[in-house]
Structure formats: structure tokens, C-alpha cells
Amino acid sequence: MTAPTESSPNAIDVSDGRERILAGARTHFFAHGFRSVTMADLAEELGMSKKTLYVHFPSKTALLEAMVDDKLVHIQSDLGAIMDADAISFPDRLQRLLAGLRGHMTEIQPAFVRDVQREEPNLFARIQHGRRKMIQQCFGKLLQEGRKAGAVRKDIPIDLLIEMLIGTVDAVVAPARVEELGITPRTAFAQIVAVFLEGVLVRKGGAK
């Protein structure tokens, strides 16, 4: 039997393969890091030729950048939908937001964060910027909503609370600190947010 060529009817359609490539790259890069996964490895896992892979992305770095941008867009879209949904109480919105964040953070392992910081510092800075923007938009709006509902303390400006959260996340969810602490980025972020919320939410019977 003759193997299908790139131009045969049974070959992978290069016009719609981009999303599949991004999904495969996200799985392997996030789990194993950027350095250890080659384009040949990825092509084999996806069942396509390297030629097809390079039609969409001229280099592994280009693929990495596109994958990160795609991930950030999905996070912003998912969390934005939660924040924009009508008729959701503050406690429910908070739980949905935290569940959404945990879901997106689950696949990101320390090896990926370490590799990107070491080899692609500009991209690492872009990731940090995207994370800060997400915290400012989602948690800023959430805290405002919680304050109106009487669930968030009023003695600290919300802008200051957001800067405190961003500063803590930047300091702890960093490759060196995550490895030193022996935890995943997901665990670090979840614990930071949990401690943060413990401090800003009004306790029943407590002062506001």
C-alpha cells in the first residue's frame, strides 16, 4: 500500500491542523518542558510529518509563542465569561472563578515554567504580563462586587489588595521558588489565593 503524501486526499489537511498542533504542543510542552520536546517528537505524536508541522510554525519557538498566546486567550475568555455572567451571587462567582483557574493551571508543570524563563525571557515576561492583567481584571471586578455585597472588608483599597496579590504570585510562582518548595504552579497559585481571600473576606460577626 502506498503511504499518503502531503497532497493526497488521505493526508492531513494543513488548513485545519493548526488547532490540533497547538493542542498537542500544549500537552507536551506544559508536561515535559520546552527543551526536551523536539518538533520531530511532536510530529510523531500527532501522526503528521515535520513538513506539515513547519507549514504552520517555522520553528519550535514560533510554536511555543503561539501556544502561550492561545492559552492566554482561552484563560481570558473562560474567566471573562464567568465574570460577565448575570445573576450569579458573589460566593458562586468566586467558586466558579477559582475552579476555572485551577483547571487552567493543572496542566502547567514546573519544567515548562523553568525552561521558558531560562531560554525565552521575553516570552516569560509576556506570560507574567498576561497573568497580571488577568488578576487585575478578574479579581479587581470580583473584589468590587464582593465589597458591594458586604463580603469583602472595606479598610484596604482594592487597588492595593490587587497589587499585593500580584506581588505575591510573582514572587512565589517562579521557577526557582516552585522547585525549592517542591510544589506545582497550580498548587502555589491556589494556596496564595486561598490565604489572600482568607485575609480580605469579611467573617460572619466580624468587623467590616
mmCIF file of the C-alpha atoms, coordinates in Angstrom:
data_MODEL
# 
_entry.id   MODEL 
# 
loop_
_atom_site.group_PDB 
_atom_site.id 
_atom_site.type_symbol 
_atom_site.label_atom_id 
_atom_site.label_alt_id 
_atom_site.label_comp_id 
_atom_site.label_asym_id 
_atom_site.label_entity_id 
_atom_site.label_seq_id 
_atom_site.pdbx_PDB_ins_code 
_atom_site.Cartn_x 
_atom_site.Cartn_y 
_atom_site.Cartn_z 
_atom_site.occupancy 
_atom_site.B_iso_or_equiv 
_atom_site.pdbx_formal_charge 
_atom_site.auth_seq_id 
_atom_site.auth_comp_id 
_atom_site.auth_asym_id 
_atom_site.auth_atom_id 
_atom_site.pdbx_PDB_model_num 
ATOM 1   C CA . MET A 1 1   ? 0.000   0.000  0.000  1.00 0.00 ? 1   MET A CA 1 
ATOM 2   C CA . THR A 1 2   ? 1.272   3.446  -0.921 1.00 0.00 ? 2   THR A CA 1 
ATOM 3   C CA . ALA A 1 3   ? 1.577   5.816  2.038  1.00 0.00 ? 3   ALA A CA 1 
ATOM 4   C CA . PRO A 1 4   ? -0.422  9.038  1.679  1.00 0.00 ? 4   PRO A CA 1 
ATOM 5   C CA . THR A 1 5   ? 1.560   12.073 0.635  1.00 0.00 ? 5   THR A CA 1 
ATOM 6   C CA . GLU A 1 6   ? 1.059   15.651 1.793  1.00 0.00 ? 6   GLU A CA 1 
ATOM 7   C CA . SER A 1 7   ? -1.068  16.300 -1.325 1.00 0.00 ? 7   SER A CA 1 
ATOM 8   C CA . SER A 1 8   ? -3.109  13.076 -1.315 1.00 0.00 ? 8   SER A CA 1 
ATOM 9   C CA . PRO A 1 9   ? -6.771  13.009 -0.183 1.00 0.00 ? 9   PRO A CA 1 
ATOM 10  C CA . ASN A 1 10  ? -5.845  10.936 2.893  1.00 0.00 ? 10  ASN A CA 1 
ATOM 11  C CA . ALA A 1 11  ? -3.124  13.326 4.061  1.00 0.00 ? 11  ALA A CA 1 
ATOM 12  C CA . ILE A 1 12  ? -3.694  15.688 6.969  1.00 0.00 ? 12  ILE A CA 1 
ATOM 13  C CA . ASP A 1 13  ? -5.362  18.884 5.806  1.00 0.00 ? 13  ASP A CA 1 
ATOM 14  C CA . VAL A 1 14  ? -2.832  21.623 6.549  1.00 0.00 ? 14  VAL A CA 1 
ATOM 15  C CA . SER A 1 15  ? -5.600  24.220 6.501  1.00 0.00 ? 15  SER A CA 1 
ATOM 16  C CA . ASP A 1 16  ? -7.211  22.945 9.691  1.00 0.00 ? 16  ASP A CA 1 
ATOM 17  C CA . GLY A 1 17  ? -4.256  21.368 11.508 1.00 0.00 ? 17  GLY A CA 1 
ATOM 18  C CA . ARG A 1 18  ? -3.178  24.464 13.438 1.00 0.00 ? 18  ARG A CA 1 
ATOM 19  C CA . GLU A 1 19  ? -5.509  23.929 16.396 1.00 0.00 ? 19  GLU A CA 1 
ATOM 20  C CA . ARG A 1 20  ? -4.522  20.261 16.676 1.00 0.00 ? 20  ARG A CA 1 
ATOM 21  C CA . ILE A 1 21  ? -0.848  21.214 16.658 1.00 0.00 ? 21  ILE A CA 1 
ATOM 22  C CA . LEU A 1 22  ? -1.403  23.837 19.345 1.00 0.00 ? 22  LEU A CA 1 
ATOM 23  C CA . ALA A 1 23  ? -3.307  21.341 21.493 1.00 0.00 ? 23  ALA A CA 1 
ATOM 24  C CA . GLY A 1 24  ? -0.532  18.762 21.119 1.00 0.00 ? 24  GLY A CA 1 
ATOM 25  C CA . ALA A 1 25  ? 2.169   21.313 21.879 1.00 0.00 ? 25  ALA A CA 1 
ATOM 26  C CA . ARG A 1 26  ? 0.274   22.488 24.941 1.00 0.00 ? 26  ARG A CA 1 
ATOM 27  C CA . THR A 1 27  ? 0.043   18.940 26.274 1.00 0.00 ? 27  THR A CA 1 
ATOM 28  C CA . HIS A 1 28  ? 3.709   18.082 25.741 1.00 0.00 ? 28  HIS A CA 1 
ATOM 29  C CA . PHE A 1 29  ? 5.350   21.439 26.452 1.00 0.00 ? 29  PHE A CA 1 
ATOM 30  C CA . PHE A 1 30  ? 3.409   22.010 29.665 1.00 0.00 ? 30  PHE A CA 1 
ATOM 31  C CA . ALA A 1 31  ? 4.003   18.469 30.931 1.00 0.00 ? 31  ALA A CA 1 
ATOM 32  C CA . HIS A 1 32  ? 7.642   17.914 29.919 1.00 0.00 ? 32  HIS A CA 1 
ATOM 33  C CA . GLY A 1 33  ? 9.089   21.375 29.442 1.00 0.00 ? 33  GLY A CA 1 
ATOM 34  C CA . PHE A 1 34  ? 10.168  23.192 26.303 1.00 0.00 ? 34  PHE A CA 1 
ATOM 35  C CA . ARG A 1 35  ? 13.720  21.884 25.936 1.00 0.00 ? 35  ARG A CA 1 
ATOM 36  C CA . SER A 1 36  ? 13.014  18.154 25.994 1.00 0.00 ? 36  SER A CA 1 
ATOM 37  C CA . VAL A 1 37  ? 10.299  18.127 23.301 1.00 0.00 ? 37  VAL A CA 1 
ATOM 38  C CA . THR A 1 38  ? 11.515  18.362 19.697 1.00 0.00 ? 38  THR A CA 1 
ATOM 39  C CA . MET A 1 39  ? 9.476   19.169 16.617 1.00 0.00 ? 39  MET A CA 1 
ATOM 40  C CA . ALA A 1 40  ? 10.146  15.609 15.433 1.00 0.00 ? 40  ALA A CA 1 
ATOM 41  C CA . ASP A 1 41  ? 8.725   14.244 18.707 1.00 0.00 ? 41  ASP A CA 1 
ATOM 42  C CA . LEU A 1 42  ? 5.650   16.395 18.365 1.00 0.00 ? 42  LEU A CA 1 
ATOM 43  C CA . ALA A 1 43  ? 5.085   15.466 14.719 1.00 0.00 ? 43  ALA A CA 1 
ATOM 44  C CA . GLU A 1 44  ? 5.299   11.772 15.601 1.00 0.00 ? 44  GLU A CA 1 
ATOM 45  C CA . GLU A 1 45  ? 2.853   12.144 18.491 1.00 0.00 ? 45  GLU A CA 1 
ATOM 46  C CA . LEU A 1 46  ? 0.394   13.980 16.230 1.00 0.00 ? 46  LEU A CA 1 
ATOM 47  C CA . GLY A 1 47  ? 0.751   11.451 13.416 1.00 0.00 ? 47  GLY A CA 1 
ATOM 48  C CA . MET A 1 48  ? 1.906   14.020 10.888 1.00 0.00 ? 48  MET A CA 1 
ATOM 49  C CA . SER A 1 49  ? 5.100   14.825 9.053  1.00 0.00 ? 49  SER A CA 1 
ATOM 50  C CA . LYS A 1 50  ? 7.513   17.509 10.192 1.00 0.00 ? 50  LYS A CA 1 
ATOM 51  C CA . LYS A 1 51  ? 6.799   19.205 6.875  1.00 0.00 ? 51  LYS A CA 1 
ATOM 52  C CA . THR A 1 52  ? 3.154   19.670 7.864  1.00 0.00 ? 52  THR A CA 1 
ATOM 53  C CA . LEU A 1 53  ? 4.228   20.973 11.259 1.00 0.00 ? 53  LEU A CA 1 
ATOM 54  C CA . TYR A 1 54  ? 6.578   23.521 9.718  1.00 0.00 ? 54  TYR A CA 1 
ATOM 55  C CA . VAL A 1 55  ? 3.896   24.711 7.284  1.00 0.00 ? 55  VAL A CA 1 
ATOM 56  C CA . HIS A 1 56  ? 2.107   26.187 10.307 1.00 0.00 ? 56  HIS A CA 1 
ATOM 57  C CA . PHE A 1 57  ? 5.062   27.060 12.528 1.00 0.00 ? 57  PHE A CA 1 
ATOM 58  C CA . PRO A 1 58  ? 8.561   27.800 11.141 1.00 0.00 ? 58  PRO A CA 1 
ATOM 59  C CA . SER A 1 59  ? 10.308  26.944 14.418 1.00 0.00 ? 59  SER A CA 1 
ATOM 60  C CA . LYS A 1 60  ? 9.760   25.473 17.857 1.00 0.00 ? 60  LYS A CA 1 
ATOM 61  C CA . THR A 1 61  ? 9.994   28.959 19.329 1.00 0.00 ? 61  THR A CA 1 
ATOM 62  C CA . ALA A 1 62  ? 7.262   30.207 16.992 1.00 0.00 ? 62  ALA A CA 1 
ATOM 63  C CA . LEU A 1 63  ? 5.096   27.271 18.058 1.00 0.00 ? 63  LEU A CA 1 
ATOM 64  C CA . LEU A 1 64  ? 5.797   27.969 21.724 1.00 0.00 ? 64  LEU A CA 1 
ATOM 65  C CA . GLU A 1 65  ? 4.832   31.629 21.361 1.00 0.00 ? 65  GLU A CA 1 
ATOM 66  C CA . ALA A 1 66  ? 1.620   30.765 19.519 1.00 0.00 ? 66  ALA A CA 1 
ATOM 67  C CA . MET A 1 67  ? 0.757   28.136 22.124 1.00 0.00 ? 67  MET A CA 1 
ATOM 68  C CA . VAL A 1 68  ? 1.252   30.581 25.011 1.00 0.00 ? 68  VAL A CA 1 
ATOM 69  C CA . ASP A 1 69  ? -0.829  33.263 23.281 1.00 0.00 ? 69  ASP A CA 1 
ATOM 70  C CA . ASP A 1 70  ? -3.559  30.700 22.603 1.00 0.00 ? 70  ASP A CA 1 
ATOM 71  C CA . LYS A 1 71  ? -3.541  29.599 26.249 1.00 0.00 ? 71  LYS A CA 1 
ATOM 72  C CA . LEU A 1 72  ? -3.798  33.183 27.495 1.00 0.00 ? 72  LEU A CA 1 
ATOM 73  C CA . VAL A 1 73  ? -6.720  33.859 25.137 1.00 0.00 ? 73  VAL A CA 1 
ATOM 74  C CA . HIS A 1 74  ? -8.551  30.772 26.410 1.00 0.00 ? 74  HIS A CA 1 
ATOM 75  C CA . ILE A 1 75  ? -7.975  31.737 30.052 1.00 0.00 ? 75  ILE A CA 1 
ATOM 76  C CA . GLN A 1 76  ? -9.198  35.283 29.482 1.00 0.00 ? 76  GLN A CA 1 
ATOM 77  C CA . SER A 1 77  ? -12.224 34.022 27.553 1.00 0.00 ? 77  SER A CA 1 
ATOM 78  C CA . ASP A 1 78  ? -13.230 31.426 30.154 1.00 0.00 ? 78  ASP A CA 1 
ATOM 79  C CA . LEU A 1 79  ? -12.747 33.695 33.155 1.00 0.00 ? 79  LEU A CA 1 
ATOM 80  C CA . GLY A 1 80  ? -14.324 36.628 31.341 1.00 0.00 ? 80  GLY A CA 1 
ATOM 81  C CA . ALA A 1 81  ? -17.454 34.562 30.726 1.00 0.00 ? 81  ALA A CA 1 
ATOM 82  C CA . ILE A 1 82  ? -17.661 33.798 34.446 1.00 0.00 ? 82  ILE A CA 1 
ATOM 83  C CA . MET A 1 83  ? -17.247 37.450 35.380 1.00 0.00 ? 83  MET A CA 1 
ATOM 84  C CA . ASP A 1 84  ? -19.777 38.649 32.779 1.00 0.00 ? 84  ASP A CA 1 
ATOM 85  C CA . ALA A 1 85  ? -22.477 36.107 33.644 1.00 0.00 ? 85  ALA A CA 1 
ATOM 86  C CA . ASP A 1 86  ? -25.570 37.760 35.095 1.00 0.00 ? 86  ASP A CA 1 
ATOM 87  C CA . ALA A 1 87  ? -27.489 36.815 38.220 1.00 0.00 ? 87  ALA A CA 1 
ATOM 88  C CA . ILE A 1 88  ? -24.612 34.968 39.926 1.00 0.00 ? 88  ILE A CA 1 
ATOM 89  C CA . SER A 1 89  ? -24.039 35.665 43.597 1.00 0.00 ? 89  SER A CA 1 
ATOM 90  C CA . PHE A 1 90  ? -20.609 36.685 44.831 1.00 0.00 ? 90  PHE A CA 1 
ATOM 91  C CA . PRO A 1 91  ? -19.896 33.325 46.559 1.00 0.00 ? 91  PRO A CA 1 
ATOM 92  C CA . ASP A 1 92  ? -20.914 31.348 43.454 1.00 0.00 ? 92  ASP A CA 1 
ATOM 93  C CA . ARG A 1 93  ? -18.899 33.565 41.136 1.00 0.00 ? 93  ARG A CA 1 
ATOM 94  C CA . LEU A 1 94  ? -15.875 33.230 43.423 1.00 0.00 ? 94  LEU A CA 1 
ATOM 95  C CA . GLN A 1 95  ? -16.124 29.437 43.405 1.00 0.00 ? 95  GLN A CA 1 
ATOM 96  C CA . ARG A 1 96  ? -16.513 29.307 39.624 1.00 0.00 ? 96  ARG A CA 1 
ATOM 97  C CA . LEU A 1 97  ? -13.559 31.634 39.145 1.00 0.00 ? 97  LEU A CA 1 
ATOM 98  C CA . LEU A 1 98  ? -11.322 29.559 41.415 1.00 0.00 ? 98  LEU A CA 1 
ATOM 99  C CA . ALA A 1 99  ? -12.421 26.329 39.711 1.00 0.00 ? 99  ALA A CA 1 
ATOM 100 C CA . GLY A 1 100 ? -11.652 27.848 36.308 1.00 0.00 ? 100 GLY A CA 1 
ATOM 101 C CA . LEU A 1 101 ? -8.206  28.968 37.434 1.00 0.00 ? 101 LEU A CA 1 
ATOM 102 C CA . ARG A 1 102 ? -7.408  25.543 38.908 1.00 0.00 ? 102 ARG A CA 1 
ATOM 103 C CA . GLY A 1 103 ? -8.490  23.882 35.679 1.00 0.00 ? 103 GLY A CA 1 
ATOM 104 C CA . HIS A 1 104 ? -6.188  26.043 33.567 1.00 0.00 ? 104 HIS A CA 1 
ATOM 105 C CA . MET A 1 105 ? -3.258  25.736 35.961 1.00 0.00 ? 105 MET A CA 1 
ATOM 106 C CA . THR A 1 106 ? -3.443  21.935 36.266 1.00 0.00 ? 106 THR A CA 1 
ATOM 107 C CA . GLU A 1 107 ? -1.513  21.156 33.094 1.00 0.00 ? 107 GLU A CA 1 
ATOM 108 C CA . ILE A 1 108 ? 1.380   23.572 33.729 1.00 0.00 ? 108 ILE A CA 1 
ATOM 109 C CA . GLN A 1 109 ? 4.341   21.819 35.351 1.00 0.00 ? 109 GLN A CA 1 
ATOM 110 C CA . PRO A 1 110 ? 7.492   23.424 36.856 1.00 0.00 ? 110 PRO A CA 1 
ATOM 111 C CA . ALA A 1 111 ? 9.709   22.180 33.983 1.00 0.00 ? 111 ALA A CA 1 
ATOM 112 C CA . PHE A 1 112 ? 7.804   24.302 31.484 1.00 0.00 ? 112 PHE A CA 1 
ATOM 113 C CA . VAL A 1 113 ? 7.997   27.480 33.562 1.00 0.00 ? 113 VAL A CA 1 
ATOM 114 C CA . ARG A 1 114 ? 11.715  26.896 34.211 1.00 0.00 ? 114 ARG A CA 1 
ATOM 115 C CA . ASP A 1 115 ? 12.545  26.276 30.555 1.00 0.00 ? 115 ASP A CA 1 
ATOM 116 C CA . VAL A 1 116 ? 10.689  29.342 29.317 1.00 0.00 ? 116 VAL A CA 1 
ATOM 117 C CA . GLN A 1 117 ? 12.285  31.618 31.905 1.00 0.00 ? 117 GLN A CA 1 
ATOM 118 C CA . ARG A 1 118 ? 15.776  30.366 31.037 1.00 0.00 ? 118 ARG A CA 1 
ATOM 119 C CA . GLU A 1 119 ? 15.514  30.179 27.258 1.00 0.00 ? 119 GLU A CA 1 
ATOM 120 C CA . GLU A 1 120 ? 12.760  32.626 26.290 1.00 0.00 ? 120 GLU A CA 1 
ATOM 121 C CA . PRO A 1 121 ? 12.900  35.510 28.794 1.00 0.00 ? 121 PRO A CA 1 
ATOM 122 C CA . ASN A 1 122 ? 10.834  37.825 26.579 1.00 0.00 ? 122 ASN A CA 1 
ATOM 123 C CA . LEU A 1 123 ? 8.076   35.243 26.379 1.00 0.00 ? 123 LEU A CA 1 
ATOM 124 C CA . PHE A 1 124 ? 8.301   34.643 30.122 1.00 0.00 ? 124 PHE A CA 1 
ATOM 125 C CA . ALA A 1 125 ? 7.788   38.374 30.645 1.00 0.00 ? 125 ALA A CA 1 
ATOM 126 C CA . ARG A 1 126 ? 4.751   38.212 28.348 1.00 0.00 ? 126 ARG A CA 1 
ATOM 127 C CA . ILE A 1 127 ? 3.317   35.376 30.423 1.00 0.00 ? 127 ILE A CA 1 
ATOM 128 C CA . GLN A 1 128 ? 3.794   37.409 33.594 1.00 0.00 ? 128 GLN A CA 1 
ATOM 129 C CA . HIS A 1 129 ? 2.109   40.407 31.969 1.00 0.00 ? 129 HIS A CA 1 
ATOM 130 C CA . GLY A 1 130 ? -0.842  38.256 30.898 1.00 0.00 ? 130 GLY A CA 1 
ATOM 131 C CA . ARG A 1 131 ? -1.149  36.826 34.411 1.00 0.00 ? 131 ARG A CA 1 
ATOM 132 C CA . ARG A 1 132 ? -1.067  40.275 35.993 1.00 0.00 ? 132 ARG A CA 1 
ATOM 133 C CA . LYS A 1 133 ? -3.694  41.539 33.544 1.00 0.00 ? 133 LYS A CA 1 
ATOM 134 C CA . MET A 1 134 ? -5.921  38.578 34.369 1.00 0.00 ? 134 MET A CA 1 
ATOM 135 C CA . ILE A 1 135 ? -5.579  39.182 38.121 1.00 0.00 ? 135 ILE A CA 1 
ATOM 136 C CA . GLN A 1 136 ? -6.298  42.891 37.730 1.00 0.00 ? 136 GLN A CA 1 
ATOM 137 C CA . GLN A 1 137 ? -9.371  42.357 35.570 1.00 0.00 ? 137 GLN A CA 1 
ATOM 138 C CA . CYS A 1 138 ? -10.947 39.337 37.247 1.00 0.00 ? 138 CYS A CA 1 
ATOM 139 C CA . PHE A 1 139 ? -10.029 39.796 40.885 1.00 0.00 ? 139 PHE A CA 1 
ATOM 140 C CA . GLY A 1 140 ? -10.448 43.557 40.705 1.00 0.00 ? 140 GLY A CA 1 
ATOM 141 C CA . LYS A 1 141 ? -14.008 43.177 39.466 1.00 0.00 ? 141 LYS A CA 1 
ATOM 142 C CA . LEU A 1 142 ? -14.675 40.316 41.872 1.00 0.00 ? 142 LEU A CA 1 
ATOM 143 C CA . LEU A 1 143 ? -13.481 42.259 44.911 1.00 0.00 ? 143 LEU A CA 1 
ATOM 144 C CA . GLN A 1 144 ? -15.582 45.259 43.907 1.00 0.00 ? 144 GLN A CA 1 
ATOM 145 C CA . GLU A 1 145 ? -18.613 43.005 43.626 1.00 0.00 ? 145 GLU A CA 1 
ATOM 146 C CA . GLY A 1 146 ? -17.822 41.341 46.946 1.00 0.00 ? 146 GLY A CA 1 
ATOM 147 C CA . ARG A 1 147 ? -17.447 44.702 48.666 1.00 0.00 ? 147 ARG A CA 1 
ATOM 148 C CA . LYS A 1 148 ? -20.878 45.807 47.436 1.00 0.00 ? 148 LYS A CA 1 
ATOM 149 C CA . ALA A 1 149 ? -22.275 42.534 48.787 1.00 0.00 ? 149 ALA A CA 1 
ATOM 150 C CA . GLY A 1 150 ? -20.644 43.184 52.173 1.00 0.00 ? 150 GLY A CA 1 
ATOM 151 C CA . ALA A 1 151 ? -18.373 40.158 51.808 1.00 0.00 ? 151 ALA A CA 1 
ATOM 152 C CA . VAL A 1 152 ? -15.048 41.993 51.353 1.00 0.00 ? 152 VAL A CA 1 
ATOM 153 C CA . ARG A 1 153 ? -13.522 44.198 54.018 1.00 0.00 ? 153 ARG A CA 1 
ATOM 154 C CA . LYS A 1 154 ? -13.546 47.933 53.373 1.00 0.00 ? 154 LYS A CA 1 
ATOM 155 C CA . ASP A 1 155 ? -10.493 49.128 55.255 1.00 0.00 ? 155 ASP A CA 1 
ATOM 156 C CA . ILE A 1 156 ? -7.962  48.391 52.467 1.00 0.00 ? 156 ILE A CA 1 
ATOM 157 C CA . PRO A 1 157 ? -8.195  49.933 48.958 1.00 0.00 ? 157 PRO A CA 1 
ATOM 158 C CA . ILE A 1 158 ? -8.934  47.341 46.293 1.00 0.00 ? 158 ILE A CA 1 
ATOM 159 C CA . ASP A 1 159 ? -6.082  48.594 44.097 1.00 0.00 ? 159 ASP A CA 1 
ATOM 160 C CA . LEU A 1 160 ? -3.677  47.877 46.958 1.00 0.00 ? 160 LEU A CA 1 
ATOM 161 C CA . LEU A 1 161 ? -5.165  44.421 47.504 1.00 0.00 ? 161 LEU A CA 1 
ATOM 162 C CA . ILE A 1 162 ? -4.658  43.606 43.825 1.00 0.00 ? 162 ILE A CA 1 
ATOM 163 C CA . GLU A 1 163 ? -1.036  44.794 43.910 1.00 0.00 ? 163 GLU A CA 1 
ATOM 164 C CA . MET A 1 164 ? -0.422  42.652 46.989 1.00 0.00 ? 164 MET A CA 1 
ATOM 165 C CA . LEU A 1 165 ? -1.852  39.603 45.226 1.00 0.00 ? 165 LEU A CA 1 
ATOM 166 C CA . ILE A 1 166 ? 0.154   40.226 42.046 1.00 0.00 ? 166 ILE A CA 1 
ATOM 167 C CA . GLY A 1 167 ? 3.370   40.760 44.005 1.00 0.00 ? 167 GLY A CA 1 
ATOM 168 C CA . THR A 1 168 ? 2.927   37.551 45.976 1.00 0.00 ? 168 THR A CA 1 
ATOM 169 C CA . VAL A 1 169 ? 2.123   35.500 42.883 1.00 0.00 ? 169 VAL A CA 1 
ATOM 170 C CA . ASP A 1 170 ? 5.136   36.897 41.002 1.00 0.00 ? 170 ASP A CA 1 
ATOM 171 C CA . ALA A 1 171 ? 7.429   36.130 43.944 1.00 0.00 ? 171 ALA A CA 1 
ATOM 172 C CA . VAL A 1 172 ? 6.212   32.601 44.688 1.00 0.00 ? 172 VAL A CA 1 
ATOM 173 C CA . VAL A 1 173 ? 5.001   31.227 41.338 1.00 0.00 ? 173 VAL A CA 1 
ATOM 174 C CA . ALA A 1 174 ? 8.504   31.490 39.896 1.00 0.00 ? 174 ALA A CA 1 
ATOM 175 C CA . PRO A 1 175 ? 10.620  28.551 38.677 1.00 0.00 ? 175 PRO A CA 1 
ATOM 176 C CA . ALA A 1 176 ? 13.275  28.721 41.396 1.00 0.00 ? 176 ALA A CA 1 
ATOM 177 C CA . ARG A 1 177 ? 10.784  29.136 44.237 1.00 0.00 ? 177 ARG A CA 1 
ATOM 178 C CA . VAL A 1 178 ? 8.381   26.486 42.943 1.00 0.00 ? 178 VAL A CA 1 
ATOM 179 C CA . GLU A 1 179 ? 11.200  23.952 42.635 1.00 0.00 ? 179 GLU A CA 1 
ATOM 180 C CA . GLU A 1 180 ? 12.600  24.899 46.029 1.00 0.00 ? 180 GLU A CA 1 
ATOM 181 C CA . LEU A 1 181 ? 9.203   24.483 47.659 1.00 0.00 ? 181 LEU A CA 1 
ATOM 182 C CA . GLY A 1 182 ? 8.563   21.213 45.812 1.00 0.00 ? 182 GLY A CA 1 
ATOM 183 C CA . ILE A 1 183 ? 5.127   22.223 44.544 1.00 0.00 ? 183 ILE A CA 1 
ATOM 184 C CA . THR A 1 184 ? 3.460   22.805 41.182 1.00 0.00 ? 184 THR A CA 1 
ATOM 185 C CA . PRO A 1 185 ? 2.473   26.244 39.867 1.00 0.00 ? 185 PRO A CA 1 
ATOM 186 C CA . ARG A 1 186 ? -1.169  25.232 40.310 1.00 0.00 ? 186 ARG A CA 1 
ATOM 187 C CA . THR A 1 187 ? -0.684  24.387 43.990 1.00 0.00 ? 187 THR A CA 1 
ATOM 188 C CA . ALA A 1 188 ? 1.319   27.541 44.647 1.00 0.00 ? 188 ALA A CA 1 
ATOM 189 C CA . PHE A 1 189 ? -1.246  29.791 42.968 1.00 0.00 ? 189 PHE A CA 1 
ATOM 190 C CA . ALA A 1 190 ? -4.195  28.080 44.682 1.00 0.00 ? 190 ALA A CA 1 
ATOM 191 C CA . GLN A 1 191 ? -2.626  28.380 48.124 1.00 0.00 ? 191 GLN A CA 1 
ATOM 192 C CA . ILE A 1 192 ? -1.717  32.026 47.600 1.00 0.00 ? 192 ILE A CA 1 
ATOM 193 C CA . VAL A 1 193 ? -5.270  32.862 46.547 1.00 0.00 ? 193 VAL A CA 1 
ATOM 194 C CA . ALA A 1 194 ? -6.696  30.880 49.478 1.00 0.00 ? 194 ALA A CA 1 
ATOM 195 C CA . VAL A 1 195 ? -4.571  32.778 52.007 1.00 0.00 ? 195 VAL A CA 1 
ATOM 196 C CA . PHE A 1 196 ? -5.318  36.073 50.251 1.00 0.00 ? 196 PHE A CA 1 
ATOM 197 C CA . LEU A 1 197 ? -9.065  35.506 50.358 1.00 0.00 ? 197 LEU A CA 1 
ATOM 198 C CA . GLU A 1 198 ? -8.887  34.433 53.988 1.00 0.00 ? 198 GLU A CA 1 
ATOM 199 C CA . GLY A 1 199 ? -7.495  37.863 54.753 1.00 0.00 ? 199 GLY A CA 1 
ATOM 200 C CA . VAL A 1 200 ? -9.847  40.004 52.656 1.00 0.00 ? 200 VAL A CA 1 
ATOM 201 C CA . LEU A 1 201 ? -13.230 38.333 53.145 1.00 0.00 ? 201 LEU A CA 1 
ATOM 202 C CA . VAL A 1 202 ? -15.439 39.547 55.963 1.00 0.00 ? 202 VAL A CA 1 
ATOM 203 C CA . ARG A 1 203 ? -16.057 36.882 58.559 1.00 0.00 ? 203 ARG A CA 1 
ATOM 204 C CA . LYS A 1 204 ? -19.529 36.447 59.943 1.00 0.00 ? 204 LYS A CA 1 
ATOM 205 C CA . GLY A 1 205 ? -19.836 38.543 63.031 1.00 0.00 ? 205 GLY A CA 1 
ATOM 206 C CA . GLY A 1 206 ? -16.515 40.237 62.312 1.00 0.00 ? 206 GLY A CA 1 
ATOM 207 C CA . ALA A 1 207 ? -15.718 43.840 61.626 1.00 0.00 ? 207 ALA A CA 1 
ATOM 208 C CA . LYS A 1 208 ? -16.136 45.186 58.084 1.00 0.00 ? 208 LYS A CA 1 
# 
